[in-house]
Amino acid sequence: MTYDQLEKFLGKKVVVTYMDGRHFRGVFTNTESEFDTASGKDEIELDAGTFCYGLPLDEITDMMEIL
């Protein structure tokens, strides 16, 4: 996915579908550039409550808002 596709979800509760089919649920809090991540890829930050995930943009297949 691209930044433009994800922008509308920033600050909202979402479910993210990862490229291998796993799902992650949390609040989409931030994006990180490739220069600031261990993976060397642009990532999103997802706050799942007790853990924060850094998910590479190019490995996210879908994002859906939870109402």
ChimeraX attribute file (.defattr): number of C-alpha atoms within 10 A of each C-alpha:
attribute: neighborCount
match mode: 1-to-1
recipient: residues
	/A:1	13
	/A:2	10
	/A:3	12
	/A:4	7
	/A:5	10
	/A:6	16
	/A:7	12
	/A:8	10
	/A:9	16
	/A:10	17
	/A:11	14
	/A:12	16
	/A:13	19
	/A:14	21
	/A:15	18
	/A:16	21
	/A:17	17
	/A:18	18
	/A:19	12
	/A:20	9
	/A:21	11
	/A:22	9
	/A:23	13
	/A:24	17
	/A:25	19
	/A:26	21
	/A:27	21
	/A:28	25
	/A:29	15
	/A:30	14
	/A:31	20
	/A:32	16
	/A:33	12
	/A:34	13
	/A:35	10
	/A:36	12
	/A:37	14
	/A:38	10
	/A:39	12
	/A:40	11
	/A:41	17
	/A:42	20
	/A:43	24
	/A:44	21
	/A:45	18
	/A:46	26
	/A:47	20
	/A:48	15
	/A:49	9
	/A:50	5
	/A:51	8
	/A:52	14
	/A:53	15
	/A:54	17
	/A:55	21
	/A:56	21
	/A:57	18
	/A:58	13
	/A:59	14
	/A:60	20
	/A:61	13
	/A:62	15
	/A:63	19
	/A:64	14
	/A:65	16
	/A:66	12
	/A:67	6
